Amino acid sequence: MENYYEILGIERGATKDEIKKAFRKLAHQYHPDKKGGDEAKFKKVNEAYQILSDEKKRAQYDQFGQAGANGGPGGFDYSGFAGGQGFDFSEMFRQAGFGGGDGQSADFSDIFEGIFGGGRGRAPRRGRDIAIDVQITFRESVFGVTRTMLLNKVGACNICSGKGAKPGSKMVTCKSCDGKGTIRESRRSLMGTFTTERECDQCAGKGQLPDEPCATCAGKGIVKQAEEIAVHIPAGIGDGEMIRMGGRGEAIPHGTPGDLYVKIHVERHPLFTRDGANLLMDLEIKFTDALLGAEYKIETLEAPLTLKVPAGISHGELLRVKGKGVPLDGSRRGDLLVRVILKTPSKLSKKAAKLVEELKEEGI
């Protein structure tokens, strides 16, 4: 009598996830195509998982033992087998989480990738991403600017233009893959013979190699060097925003470069702050100008202008100057919002105090 729980190394009260985890670990360990594998133990692990992963069979096994789970004393129930020839591996691997949900056939590539070290081909080669910080002025954040940066990074070799070949040398057929760029490999398993196709390591899938490698980069096509990069910072960018420059990160042999990420830091302005597409500033005015009205010369991010303050304005009111804010799409721009701050004198002369008293008597 086989103890399926002991075979998988789990307790009788193990959950489905624990059963699945134990099976996957042992299936990888004992697979006969792996070094140190054991076909007999692999079959036992498969049999134990087939029973314990099925709620009905597990309940029968827990109550009646192996005979109950296998369909009674008359022998093993072959309904779970494919044509009576062996396990239905598609169902077994589907239950183990290797694909095949919703009635679809199981996708074995996940388990093969763990057993054989691949099955879907190599992922595209990609260089490392780079992140840098750039500080700009408030005015530059509003109107945009182009900054030239000098980065010391791995990039395409300037001598061979990243090809890895000596200038003028010819390309020859890769002997490893016979110019196909891929290598086919066949492996035998209990489920039959499986053929996989992978990228050639020698030519990186190109099928050709340089007859004479570039002396500067030793045939790699990349070197570490200083590279000048122009960073175009758009108008209206905010503090902390990120600019992504595709393909301007570090290069990698026979692959695509990574990306460059530029984080923007905006200096504070002594006068202006941003409110979306609008600029906001404070303007101190005299108490008498608030009562009678006046004109004030104010600064903008371009040229000074004269602002008319209407009579009877209150503290905290906003005056709008159209079209002097942050540029938007096309020719549109936000506005400049001027917040009025009434300047109250800390000390009044006798004459001024008398005048204020008279205003008080008038109910002002």
Residue, then its C-alpha position, 0 to 999 in steps of 0.5 A: m500500500e502506497n502512502y500518497y501523503e508520504i510520497l509528496g511529503i505533506e500532511r493529511g490535512a494539506t491544502k490544494d496549494e500545498i499539494k500542488k507546490a509539493f508535486r511541482k517540486l518533486a516532478h522537477q527533482y525526479h524527472p528522468d531527463k534531468k541529471g539525477g532524475d529517477e523515473a520510478k519515483f517520478k511515476k509515484v509522484n505523478e500517481a500520488y498527485q493524480i489522486l490527492s489533487d482530485e477531491k472525490k478521489r482524495a476523499q475515497y483514498d482517505q476513507f478506503g485507502q488506495a483501493g478505494a481511490n483506484g475504483g475498488p478492490g478490482g484494481f486501478d481505475y483507468s478512467g484517469f488514464a489516456g487510452g489505458q496506456g498511461f497518465d493523462f498528462s494534460e489533465m495532470f499538468r492542467q491541475a498543477g497550474f501549468g495552463g489549460g484552463d477553461g477546457q483548453s489543452a494544457d500548455f506544457s511550456d512552463i514546466f518544460e522551461g523549468i526542466f529543460g531550461g527553455g521552451r519558448g525561446r529566449a526573451p529579447r535582449r535589452g540594455r539597462d535603463i538609466a535615470i538622471d535628475v535635471q534641475i530647471t528654473f521656474r521660467e524654463s518649466v513654463f516655456g520649455v527648454t532644451r538641455t544638453m547632457l553629457l552621460n558616461k554610459v555603455g553605447a554603440c561603438n562609434i567605429c563599427s556603428g554597433k555591428g562589431a565588425k572591423p570597418g570594411s570587413k565582410m560578414v561570414t556564415c555562422k558555423s554554429c547554426d549554419g547561417k539559420g540564426t537558430i538551433r533546434e534541440s530535441r529532448r526525450s521524456l515520458m511524454g515523447t520527444f520534444t523539439t525546441e528552437r532557440e537563438c544561436d548563442q554565437c551570432a545572436g540569431k543573425g546567422q552571420l559573424p564578422d570575418e574581422p572583429c572591431a578592434t575598438c569594441a573587441g567585436k561586441g559592438i558596444v563600448k563605455q563612452a561619454e555621449e552627448i544627449a539633448v533633452h527636450i523639456p516641454a513647456g508646462i512640465g511640472d516638478g517631479e515629472m519624468i521624461r522617457m527617452g526610448g533607446r537612449g539608455e545603455a546598449i547591449p551586444h546584439g540587442t536593443p538599448g534600454d531607455l533614459y528616464v529624466k526626472i525634472h526638478v523645478e526651482r521655486h520662484p520668489l514671486f510666482t506659483r502654479d495653479g494648473a495652467n495659471l500662474l498665481m502671484d500676490l500684490e500688496i496694495k495700499f488701503t487707500d488704493a483699495l478704496l479709490g483704485a490705482e494702477y500698479k506695475i507688475e512683473t511677469l515671466e516675460a515683460p513688466l505690465t501695468l495692472k489696473v486695480p479697481a476701486g473698492i477691491s477687497h483683500g484676497e480678491l483675484l485680478r485676472v490677466k489673460g494669456k500670461g500663464v502657462p502655454l497650452d496646446g496650440s497658441r492657447r495659454g493660461d492666465l496670470l492671477v493676481r491676488v490682492i493683499l491689503k497693506t495695513p499701516s502698523k502706526l497712524s499719524k494723528k491726522a490719519a487717525k482722525l480721517v479714519e475716525e471720520l470714515k468710521e462715522e460714515g459707516i465705511 
